[in-house]
Amino acid sequence: MANNWLPANWPAPARVRAGTTTRIGGVSNAPYDSFNLALHVGDDLDKVRRNREQLVKLLDLPADPVWLTQQHGGNVINGDQHSGAGADACITGMANIVCAVITADCIPLLMCNRSGTQVAAIHAGWRGLCAGIIANSIAEFNESHERLLAWIGPHICARHYPVQAAMRNACLQSLSAASASAFSHAGNEQWFADLEKLARIELEQLGVTAIFTSGRCSYSEADTFYSYRRNNETGRMASLIWITSED
């Protein structure tokens, strides 16, 4: 399991299970090799379904994950809604519902409360951040923000993420003034964008201070993770979180 699954390294309650898949161990062929879990990237759909079936067995999931139709927006759904809903975050307070997001450079942000009674999976690229996906997700928790935990999974790191000035300007206009510190000049009218710092700033301003990170870069670890910025035509990892029915 070590090659297929990266558990979240955070002090969540024991009944909360969370982590992210890698690209290792599935049946998809290049350039989706091999554990691609996305249906929309051009991979053979039968192979993706086989990978998803393998995921359920690998983690002994209590149910199929709630797969979203991600839109790089700010919409949040409750996990008891059907899979395929157009949203970029899924939250639940029920046991045995598996919230999931797929990524290949954007931040997979997993959250729970300290009592282990609510969990959320959030897809946070720069557009989603600007659309308020983190604030909208946190608003769904029934506990004070100070009692929430956040885990930032593998994503593209700043040194591999040069962006145009228009993207930086959009963030500065939509987010707080502090977001300027997440950009460093890269020359040629480009900026290095630190998605993790943008997410941290947002979380901290909302009162979430227990923030943990995988410390892994999707772009630089080509053998382990997919990266859209690196390969363009590629697969997606899945980040999952769920509450077990165990006490």
N, C-alpha and C positions, 0 to 999 in steps of 0.2 A: 504493500500500500504506500510505502514511503515515496516511490517514484510517481505515483498517480495523484497523490493527495497531499496537500500542504495544510496541516491543521492551523487554525488561528492561534497565535501565541499571545494569549491574553488571559486575565484571571476571571473569566466568565463563570457563572454558576455551573455546577457539574451537569445539570440537566440540559444545558445549552450546548449544542454541537455546531461547529462552524469551521470553515476553511475554504480552500480553493483547489480546483483540479489543476493539473499540468497538461502538457500536450502529449505526455508519454502513456503508452499502453493501450491505445485504441486500435480500430481497424481501418481508419480513413487513410487514403493514399495521398501522396504529395500533390499539391502543396499544403494539404490539410492534415498531414501526418502528425499524430495519428489518433489523438483522443479529442477530436473536434466535436463540440456539443451544440453547434449552431446550425439551424436549418436554412438560414438565409444567405449563406456565403458562397454558394455554388458547389458545395460538396454533394456527393451521392447521398440522397435522402435515406436510403436503406442503411447505409453505413452510419449515418448520424443517429438513426433510431437504435441501431445495435450498440453504439457508444453510450446512448442514454440508458439503455437497458443494463449495460455493464456498470454504469455509474450507480444505479439503484442497488445492484448486487454488491458492488465494491464497498459501499458505505452502509449496507444493510438499512437503507432508507425506509422509513415507515410508510412512505407514499411517493408517487412520482413528484418531482419538483413542480412548483408553480412557475412555469416558464412565461416570461413577459414578451410582448412585442415592444422592444425598447425604442424610444423616440427622441432621446437626448433632450427631454423636457423635464417638467417638474411634477408630473402626475404620480400619485401614490395609490396603490390598491391594497385592499385587505386580502390576506392570503386565502380566505374562504371563497374568493371569486375564482372563476375558471381560468385556466391557463390561456395565454394568448392575448390577454388584455393589454391595451396600449398604455404602458406606464414605464417608469424607470426606477420604481421602488415597490417593494412588497413588505407588508408588516402583518404580523399575526400575534395573537395572545393565546392561541390554541395549540395544544400539543399535537405532534405528528403531522403538522403542515410544514412543508419544506419550501422556504423562500429562496429564490435563486435570481442571480443576474449573470449575464455573460459579458466578458470583456476581452480585449486584445490590445490594451494600452490605457484605456480609461481606468479610473479608480473603482475597484469593487469595495464598497464600504459596508461592513457588517456591524450591526449594533444590537445591544440588548440592555435591559435594565438589571440592576444588581440582584433583584429578587428572582430573575429568570422566568418572568411571566410574560414578557413581550420580547420579540426579536424582529429585526428588519434587515433586508438586503437592499442595497442602494447602488445604482449605476451612476457614477459621478464623473462624467467628462466635463470639459469646460462649459459646454452649452448647458448641461444639466445644472452645473453649479450656478451659472448666471440665471437660470430659470427657478432657482430656489429649491432644488430637490432635497438638499440636506435639511433646510428649515421646515419644509413641508413634511418630511418624514419624521423629524423629531416632534413635531406638533401632534403626531398621532400617538405618542407614548403617554401613558397614564401615570407617569412618575416624574418627579422633578428632574430637570436636565442634569443636575449635579450628580444624580444617581445612575446615569447612563454610561455605558462602556462603548467604545468605538474601536474597530480594527480596520486598518487600511491594508488591503491586499496588494499583490504584485501589480505594478502599473509602470508606464514609461517614466523614467527619471528625467530630471530637468536637462541634464547635459546632452540628452538625445532628443530633446523636444524643442527645437527652434520653431517659432511661430511668427507670423506676420504681425505688424503693428496693429492691424484691424482687430485681431483676436484679443490682444492686450487691451486695447481701448474698450472693447465690449465688456471685458471683465472689470475694468476700472469704473465703467459707467453703471454696471449692475451690482457689483459687490462693494464692500466697504473700502475706504481709502487705504486701509492696511494691506489690501491685496496687491498694491504696487510693489511690496517687498518680495512678492513671489516671482518677479520677473527680473532678469539680468540681461544686459545688452549683449547681443551675439554678433553685431556688425551687420552690414548690408541691409539695414532697416528691418532686422529680425531681432527677436527676443527669445531667450530660453525661459520656458514656462515651467514652474514647479507646481504641478497639480496637487501634490501632497500638502505643500504649504498653503495653497488656496483652501483646501479642505480643512486643514487644521485651524486656520484663521476663522473660518465659518463656524466650526464646531465650538471653538473656545468662546467666540462672541455669543454663542447661544447657551453657554454655561456648561458645555461638556469638556471636562479637563482630563478624563481618564481615556487617553488616546494611545493606541498601540499600533505598531506597523510591522509588516513582514520584512521590510527592508530589501525587497526584491524588485529588480527592474525587468519588465517584460521585454524591452528592446535588447538589452545586453546579454540576456540569458537565452540565446536562440535554441539551445537543445532542450530547454525546459518549458519555455512559455511562447505563446503566439504573440506577434506584434504586428499590428496593421501598418504602423509607420515604417517598420523595417521591411515587410514583405508584401504589403497591400493585399494580395490574394492569399488568404490564410484562414486558419480556424479560430475558434474562441474557447477560452477557459470558462468554467462556471464556478461561481462562488456561492456557497450554500450556507444556510443557517436554519436550525429548527430546534424545537423544544421536545425532549423525549417525554414519555409518559412515566418515566421512572422517578421515584422520590429522591 
